Amino acid sequence: MSQNGPYPAQPWQDGTPDEPYSEASDPWHGQDPSWIPQQPQYSPAASPPAPPRRRSGLPMSALMVVLSVLTGGGVATAAWFAFAGDDEPPPADPIAATAPAAHVPRPQTSADARFAASGQCVRNEGTNVEPELRIVACTAHTYQILKRIDGRTTGEKDAVSKCAKVPKYTKWYYYDTEYDDVDFVLCLREYEPV
């Protein structure tokens, strides 16, 4: 291997290795420029892409605040239910406090006449043309239900004929809808205290 050239076993051809390098010569110098190959024009190097933007920590911070508030609220609510519920006395029995006399049936939970039963009293809170009966305690100016007849009804004539068989009735009320299963007739008389 030779130490004198770029390739093994090849000596320097244009001089000695101690010669300084000269400037490279232009091989196309003095030639007709029309036949010189054109080199493509290159645009300057594009600027490197911008570094990715650093995301703000605001969404993560907001999420952490919301979760902290929800967790704190849950702990506070659990503590309130655990410790505050023991201070209140149990409610009084509403059935024992409002039990009516033994001879009068107890009113239903709804005051609507659709839930009225024989022996209860009702009051007309509407008009004679459009009555609106409500279940009330039996007092003056109320009507006691002598009989309730469930089933299909066709109107006034049907209500009068059904109540005609009930002794001492003075008024009647019917409830007629397109659903015959919920129709009924009430045979009434003015309440008389015993």
GULUM-965252 format. One record per residue (C-alpha): chain; residue in one letter; x, y, z; residue number from 0. Coordinates in steps of 0.05 Angstrom, whole numbers, plus 5000, padded with zeros to 4 digits. Layout:
<nodes>
+---+---+------+------+------+-----+
! c ! r !   xx !   yy !   zz !   k !
+---+---+------+------+------+-----+
! A ! A !    X !    Y !    Z ! NUM !
...
+---+---+------+------+------+-----+
</nodes>
This chain:
<nodes>
+---+---+------+------+------+-----+
! c ! r !   xx !   yy !   zz !   k !
+---+---+------+------+------+-----+
! A ! M ! 5000 ! 5000 ! 5000 !   0 !
! A ! S ! 5027 ! 5067 ! 4981 !   1 !
! A ! Q ! 5027 ! 5127 ! 5026 !   2 !
! A ! N ! 5031 ! 5175 ! 4969 !   3 !
! A ! G ! 4963 ! 5173 ! 4936 !   4 !
! A ! P ! 4890 ! 5164 ! 4948 !   5 !
! A ! Y ! 4891 ! 5094 ! 4921 !   6 !
! A ! P ! 4939 ! 5039 ! 4938 !   7 !
! A ! A ! 4998 ! 5030 ! 4891 !   8 !
! A ! Q ! 4985 ! 5094 ! 4852 !   9 !
! A ! P ! 5037 ! 5149 ! 4856 !  10 !
! A ! W ! 5021 ! 5223 ! 4852 !  11 !
! A ! Q ! 5016 ! 5243 ! 4781 !  12 !
! A ! D ! 5018 ! 5319 ! 4781 !  13 !
! A ! G ! 5072 ! 5332 ! 4829 !  14 !
! A ! T ! 5093 ! 5315 ! 4898 !  15 !
! A ! P ! 5050 ! 5312 ! 4958 !  16 !
! A ! D ! 5086 ! 5372 ! 4987 !  17 !
! A ! E ! 5058 ! 5419 ! 4934 !  18 !
! A ! P ! 5003 ! 5464 ! 4957 !  19 !
! A ! Y ! 4935 ! 5456 ! 4926 !  20 !
! A ! S ! 4916 ! 5506 ! 4873 !  21 !
! A ! E ! 4848 ! 5533 ! 4857 !  22 !
! A ! A ! 4807 ! 5486 ! 4814 !  23 !
! A ! S ! 4803 ! 5504 ! 4741 !  24 !
! A ! D ! 4738 ! 5515 ! 4703 !  25 !
! A ! P ! 4733 ! 5460 ! 4650 !  26 !
! A ! W ! 4683 ! 5503 ! 4610 !  27 !
! A ! H ! 4726 ! 5565 ! 4608 !  28 !
! A ! G ! 4730 ! 5594 ! 4539 !  29 !
! A ! Q ! 4677 ! 5550 ! 4509 !  30 !
! A ! D ! 4614 ! 5570 ! 4473 !  31 !
! A ! P ! 4563 ! 5578 ! 4529 !  32 !
! A ! S ! 4504 ! 5553 ! 4487 !  33 !
! A ! W ! 4524 ! 5481 ! 4492 !  34 !
! A ! I ! 4542 ! 5482 ! 4566 !  35 !
! A ! P ! 4492 ! 5440 ! 4602 !  36 !
! A ! Q ! 4444 ! 5480 ! 4644 !  37 !
! A ! Q ! 4442 ! 5462 ! 4716 !  38 !
! A ! P ! 4375 ! 5462 ! 4750 !  39 !
! A ! Q ! 4361 ! 5522 ! 4793 !  40 !
! A ! Y ! 4349 ! 5505 ! 4865 !  41 !
! A ! S ! 4310 ! 5548 ! 4912 !  42 !
! A ! P ! 4343 ! 5564 ! 4977 !  43 !
! A ! A ! 4333 ! 5514 ! 5031 !  44 !
! A ! A ! 4265 ! 5520 ! 5064 !  45 !
! A ! S ! 4266 ! 5542 ! 5135 !  46 !
! A ! P ! 4260 ! 5484 ! 5184 !  47 !
! A ! P ! 4190 ! 5470 ! 5210 !  48 !
! A ! A ! 4169 ! 5509 ! 5270 !  49 !
! A ! P ! 4176 ! 5470 ! 5335 !  50 !
! A ! P ! 4110 ! 5444 ! 5362 !  51 !
! A ! R ! 4073 ! 5494 ! 5404 !  52 !
! A ! R ! 4072 ! 5479 ! 5477 !  53 !
! A ! R ! 4001 ! 5466 ! 5500 !  54 !
! A ! S ! 3974 ! 5507 ! 5556 !  55 !
! A ! G ! 3958 ! 5471 ! 5620 !  56 !
! A ! L ! 3892 ! 5507 ! 5627 !  57 !
! A ! P ! 3846 ! 5449 ! 5606 !  58 !
! A ! M ! 3881 ! 5401 ! 5652 !  59 !
! A ! S ! 3879 ! 5452 ! 5709 !  60 !
! A ! A ! 3805 ! 5464 ! 5698 !  61 !
! A ! L ! 3791 ! 5389 ! 5699 !  62 !
! A ! M ! 3830 ! 5381 ! 5764 !  63 !
! A ! V ! 3790 ! 5438 ! 5796 !  64 !
! A ! V ! 3723 ! 5409 ! 5775 !  65 !
! A ! L ! 3742 ! 5339 ! 5800 !  66 !
! A ! S ! 3766 ! 5369 ! 5866 !  67 !
! A ! V ! 3701 ! 5407 ! 5876 !  68 !
! A ! L ! 3659 ! 5345 ! 5859 !  69 !
! A ! T ! 3699 ! 5301 ! 5906 !  70 !
! A ! G ! 3694 ! 5352 ! 5962 !  71 !
! A ! G ! 3620 ! 5360 ! 5952 !  72 !
! A ! G ! 3610 ! 5285 ! 5953 !  73 !
! A ! V ! 3648 ! 5278 ! 6019 !  74 !
! A ! A ! 3609 ! 5336 ! 6049 !  75 !
! A ! T ! 3542 ! 5306 ! 6028 !  76 !
! A ! A ! 3561 ! 5238 ! 6055 !  77 !
! A ! A ! 3581 ! 5270 ! 6122 !  78 !
! A ! W ! 3516 ! 5309 ! 6125 !  79 !
! A ! F ! 3474 ! 5247 ! 6114 !  80 !
! A ! A ! 3515 ! 5208 ! 6164 !  81 !
! A ! F ! 3512 ! 5258 ! 6221 !  82 !
! A ! A ! 3453 ! 5305 ! 6210 !  83 !
! A ! G ! 3398 ! 5253 ! 6203 !  84 !
! A ! D ! 3400 ! 5232 ! 6277 !  85 !
! A ! D ! 3378 ! 5299 ! 6306 !  86 !
! A ! E ! 3306 ! 5299 ! 6280 !  87 !
! A ! P ! 3252 ! 5262 ! 6318 !  88 !
! A ! P ! 3212 ! 5211 ! 6277 !  89 !
! A ! P ! 3149 ! 5239 ! 6245 !  90 !
! A ! A ! 3083 ! 5227 ! 6280 !  91 !
! A ! D ! 3039 ! 5173 ! 6251 !  92 !
! A ! P ! 2992 ! 5212 ! 6203 !  93 !
! A ! I ! 2940 ! 5157 ! 6203 !  94 !
! A ! A ! 2932 ! 5156 ! 6279 !  95 !
! A ! A ! 2929 ! 5232 ! 6283 !  96 !
! A ! T ! 2874 ! 5240 ! 6230 !  97 !
! A ! A ! 2833 ! 5177 ! 6242 !  98 !
! A ! P ! 2759 ! 5194 ! 6231 !  99 !
! A ! A ! 2702 ! 5169 ! 6273 ! 100 !
! A ! A ! 2688 ! 5095 ! 6270 ! 101 !
! A ! H ! 2622 ! 5102 ! 6232 ! 102 !
! A ! V ! 2652 ! 5143 ! 6174 ! 103 !
! A ! P ! 2700 ! 5111 ! 6125 ! 104 !
! A ! R ! 2768 ! 5143 ! 6123 ! 105 !
! A ! P ! 2781 ! 5189 ! 6062 ! 106 !
! A ! Q ! 2826 ! 5163 ! 6008 ! 107 !
! A ! T ! 2894 ! 5193 ! 5994 ! 108 !
! A ! S ! 2866 ! 5231 ! 5934 ! 109 !
! A ! A ! 2809 ! 5280 ! 5941 ! 110 !
! A ! D ! 2783 ! 5267 ! 5871 ! 111 !
! A ! A ! 2713 ! 5237 ! 5866 ! 112 !
! A ! R ! 2739 ! 5181 ! 5823 ! 113 !
! A ! F ! 2766 ! 5150 ! 5887 ! 114 !
! A ! A ! 2705 ! 5161 ! 5930 ! 115 !
! A ! A ! 2671 ! 5102 ! 5964 ! 116 !
! A ! S ! 2602 ! 5091 ! 5995 ! 117 !
! A ! G ! 2596 ! 5126 ! 6063 ! 118 !
! A ! Q ! 2644 ! 5183 ! 6046 ! 119 !
! A ! C ! 2623 ! 5255 ! 6034 ! 120 !
! A ! V ! 2637 ! 5300 ! 5975 ! 121 !
! A ! R ! 2630 ! 5374 ! 5961 ! 122 !
! A ! N ! 2617 ! 5407 ! 5893 ! 123 !
! A ! E ! 2673 ! 5457 ! 5881 ! 124 !
! A ! G ! 2651 ! 5469 ! 5810 ! 125 !
! A ! T ! 2583 ! 5490 ! 5782 ! 126 !
! A ! N ! 2518 ! 5453 ! 5771 ! 127 !
! A ! V ! 2533 ! 5451 ! 5696 ! 128 !
! A ! E ! 2606 ! 5429 ! 5706 ! 129 !
! A ! P ! 2610 ! 5396 ! 5775 ! 130 !
! A ! E ! 2677 ! 5383 ! 5807 ! 131 !
! A ! L ! 2668 ! 5337 ! 5866 ! 132 !
! A ! R ! 2721 ! 5331 ! 5920 ! 133 !
! A ! I ! 2723 ! 5282 ! 5978 ! 134 !
! A ! V ! 2716 ! 5320 ! 6044 ! 135 !
! A ! A ! 2699 ! 5306 ! 6116 ! 136 !
! A ! C ! 2624 ! 5298 ! 6127 ! 137 !
! A ! T ! 2597 ! 5365 ! 6151 ! 138 !
! A ! A ! 2540 ! 5412 ! 6133 ! 139 !
! A ! H ! 2533 ! 5429 ! 6059 ! 140 !
! A ! T ! 2565 ! 5364 ! 6036 ! 141 !
! A ! Y ! 2535 ! 5302 ! 6002 ! 142 !
! A ! Q ! 2542 ! 5233 ! 6029 ! 143 !
! A ! I ! 2552 ! 5176 ! 5980 ! 144 !
! A ! L ! 2498 ! 5124 ! 5990 ! 145 !
! A ! K ! 2521 ! 5079 ! 5934 ! 146 !
! A ! R ! 2576 ! 5076 ! 5882 ! 147 !
! A ! I ! 2560 ! 5038 ! 5818 ! 148 !
! A ! D ! 2622 ! 5023 ! 5776 ! 149 !
! A ! G ! 2618 ! 5005 ! 5703 ! 150 !
! A ! R ! 2595 ! 5033 ! 5637 ! 151 !
! A ! T ! 2547 ! 5092 ! 5640 ! 152 !
! A ! T ! 2514 ! 5129 ! 5583 ! 153 !
! A ! G ! 2496 ! 5195 ! 5617 ! 154 !
! A ! E ! 2441 ! 5228 ! 5657 ! 155 !
! A ! K ! 2384 ! 5179 ! 5641 ! 156 !
! A ! D ! 2428 ! 5120 ! 5659 ! 157 !
! A ! A ! 2450 ! 5152 ! 5724 ! 158 !
! A ! V ! 2378 ! 5168 ! 5744 ! 159 !
! A ! S ! 2355 ! 5097 ! 5729 ! 160 !
! A ! K ! 2413 ! 5066 ! 5768 ! 161 !
! A ! C ! 2402 ! 5111 ! 5829 ! 162 !
! A ! A ! 2326 ! 5101 ! 5828 ! 163 !
! A ! K ! 2337 ! 5035 ! 5863 ! 164 !
! A ! V ! 2375 ! 5068 ! 5921 ! 165 !
! A ! P ! 2330 ! 5090 ! 5978 ! 166 !
! A ! K ! 2335 ! 5163 ! 6003 ! 167 !
! A ! Y ! 2379 ! 5189 ! 5946 ! 168 !
! A ! T ! 2368 ! 5262 ! 5926 ! 169 !
! A ! K ! 2425 ! 5276 ! 5877 ! 170 !
! A ! W ! 2466 ! 5235 ! 5829 ! 171 !
! A ! Y ! 2534 ! 5244 ! 5795 ! 172 !
! A ! Y ! 2562 ! 5205 ! 5737 ! 173 !
! A ! Y ! 2632 ! 5201 ! 5707 ! 174 !
! A ! D ! 2632 ! 5180 ! 5634 ! 175 !
! A ! T ! 2695 ! 5173 ! 5591 ! 176 !
! A ! E ! 2714 ! 5136 ! 5528 ! 177 !
! A ! Y ! 2743 ! 5082 ! 5574 ! 178 !
! A ! D ! 2682 ! 5045 ! 5601 ! 179 !
! A ! D ! 2724 ! 5010 ! 5654 ! 180 !
! A ! V ! 2732 ! 5075 ! 5694 ! 181 !
! A ! D ! 2660 ! 5100 ! 5688 ! 182 !
! A ! F ! 2618 ! 5104 ! 5751 ! 183 !
! A ! V ! 2554 ! 5134 ! 5782 ! 184 !
! A ! L ! 2548 ! 5162 ! 5852 ! 185 !
! A ! C ! 2480 ! 5163 ! 5886 ! 186 !
! A ! L ! 2481 ! 5220 ! 5937 ! 187 !
! A ! R ! 2440 ! 5254 ! 5991 ! 188 !
! A ! E ! 2453 ! 5316 ! 6033 ! 189 !
! A ! Y ! 2493 ! 5297 ! 6095 ! 190 !
! A ! E ! 2452 ! 5293 ! 6159 ! 191 !
! A ! P ! 2493 ! 5288 ! 6223 ! 192 !
! A ! V ! 2472 ! 5230 ! 6267 ! 193 !
+---+---+------+------+------+-----+
</nodes>
